[in-house]
Amino acid sequence: MGEFESTLAIHKIIPEFCPKPIGWGTFKNDTNSHFYICKFYDFIEGVPEPNFFCEQLARLHSSHISPEGKFGFHCTTYNGNLPQDNTWCDSWEAFFANGLRHVLKVREDRAGHNLELDELMPALFDKIIPRLLRPLESEGRTVRPSLVHGDLWYGNTGIVDGDTEEGIVYDPASFWAHNEYELGNWRPERNKFTRRYFQAYHSHIPKAEPEEDYDDRNALYSLRFNLHAAALFPKQESFVRMAIDEIRRLAEAYPEGYTSAAA
């Protein structure tokens, strides 16, 4: 249901940017097995051309308004087999923190307790998140909820025109978010969306203020995707190590938390 509803939401805004969703359901003889049907595309190998692709993505992020005027989604969506907490929130900071706590719990349930990660939680939730996200919603600034794909790495895109290298997206895990959250999944070196994609995207939608926080905001958003990977692949220590190292770096950068922004 989550993938169907996510694709349907994207398709309503930009039909040419994703496969048309047709239906979904549960098998009668196996209620733990489900199906999803959409239009078929025979993809061409490669990564979409950045300019057109990012123009379409910017259209998605800047079109329409959250039906609740809030951050969240009307149903559970899944990053791989990882359910996301899409409970509606008025505040982007609160929504992001709730979602991150949920991911951390799932990671612990699947991979076991990590003392080093646990020791960093006060810094993450009491210092880093308020310092980097609260300024977005302070001093007259607001965050407009944007519909995001939610799992936009290069493996969830496909080229449909070999001449133009125009691409579409699929396998979304959508919710209404800060538009820059989408780009957090482009930061890890394992992704093939290079700096050209960041530049192309921000030629359509400028970086949010305070702009000087942009790179560390992106690092914070990327942290959630690394924790997704740590939960999805619990035997691969590299993902949780990347998360720990990033939290440590941000904690050292912002030891005073949000108050340092106003000092």
Summary of the structure (lengths in Angstrom):
residues: 263
radius of gyration: 18.4
end to end distance: 46.6
largest distance: 62.4
contacts: 812
relative contact order: 0.17
helix: 50%
strand: 15%
